[in-house]
Amino acid sequence: MFEIINSIINTGNTILWSYVLIAVLIGVGLLFTIKTDFVQFRYIGEMFKVLGGSGAKKGEGVSAFQAFCISVASHVGTGNLAGVAIAVSVGGPGAVFWMWVIALIGGASSFVENTLAQAFKVRDKNGYRGGPAYYMEKALGQKKMGMVFSVLITISFGLVFNSVQANTVSFAFEEAFGINRVAVGFGLSALTAMVIFGGIKRIARVAEVLVPVMASAYVMVALFVILKNFTLIPGIFLMIFQGAFGLKAAAGGGIGAAMMMGIKRGLFSNEAGMGSAPNAAATSQVSHPVKQGLLQTLGVFVDTILICSSTALVVLVSGANQTEGLTGIQLTQTALSSQVGSWANLFIAVCIMLFAFSSIIGNYYYGESNIEFLEGSHHWLKLFRVAVILMVFWGCQSAVSVVWNMADLFMGLMVLMNLIAIAKLGHIVVDILADYKRQKAQGVDPVFVSANIEGLEKAEVWTEEHAEQFREKKVESVNI
């Protein structure tokens, strides 16, 4: 039965990824890169300035930094450790190059989708909510499209993706501690229940603590390995570039395998253009939509350029990717252990637990926000929470290939819908960015009023009254 299901899923993945999505992802990313005047590169300094001043007013949603952490919590998960290892083992070293490409180009798509989410967010009892379903309805006038997307993201993130996270945790703990995967399933399910029944504020607080700690610890250990093998790094980069363009045969396949695996695993990790991060971006209280758009773009770079690259370099430096039969989290554990000792198995297991758990709670919130868009009752929300917990438990028992293939299929469908929507709405973001840029040039902290931009008639939050609370301080004129 599992073989039949897996075969059907694989066929869908082949059609989506081989003939449609790679071209659309790169095409839309390049389009927005040009239209926004290379926003993901030229505004890097501004991203850090926004991050430093990202507090929210008490009682009015979560802070920009908390929203950033919720989305990064979803980004930074098993894709950074297990996903990268799978990409290198299946697609060869060249897959790393295509991960970088999809992050750098996708940064523009991320900026557009997250700025749109802020522009068309709505108020709720917790502060704000929004995302692709909301801008599909309000900006495109496509309520049904928004409903289909809501169903897809709820199933994808709340259920399928969470089973992927749980699956990796169970394998890591089995490898490191010899703990039965059923026992891991019970423990992880219980922890998940404790957080998701606490609402968005508890999710924000947990993510705010976990994300910086877990990312910093992992990157520091990976950096130690890279510095220890510094003389090998030029050769590793040469191997990556040769593999990316088929200049040298590599284990796992040629240029086609490298490109497909790099883009698929890179997108699973950083989610640029997928339509997931905007659900977190919409919850924050900022003075201008561009601010959250810039922060979420920074999250893409943190995820892929920093954390995914760290994993890739550790695996390639160790040579563990050439060991037959090793893939996923076991490959990452073996690679790190060969460089720093057997304690790395334990370290990776703890890291993957924190990475995956933060992803699970971030993924859950995406589903909750979209159930609210579907106007589901409180009973539906409770049912969804129970389903999330059950899928976490099921993921701990499942085969690696089944859960990853399911994730690829649902991810592909989501991405396609979201890219169609943002391609039609990109001109609005160009105008919003121009408004931000104009105010910065005048030496003021940008404050947004939707009436100043054509096409934002249904942007209900950004009124003149809303803007008044932010018009407090001046900033130096900045040319960006």
Summary of the structure (lengths in Angstrom):
residues: 480
radius of gyration: 21.3
end to end distance: 56.7
largest distance: 64.3
contacts: 1921
relative contact order: 0.20
helix: 76%
strand: 2%
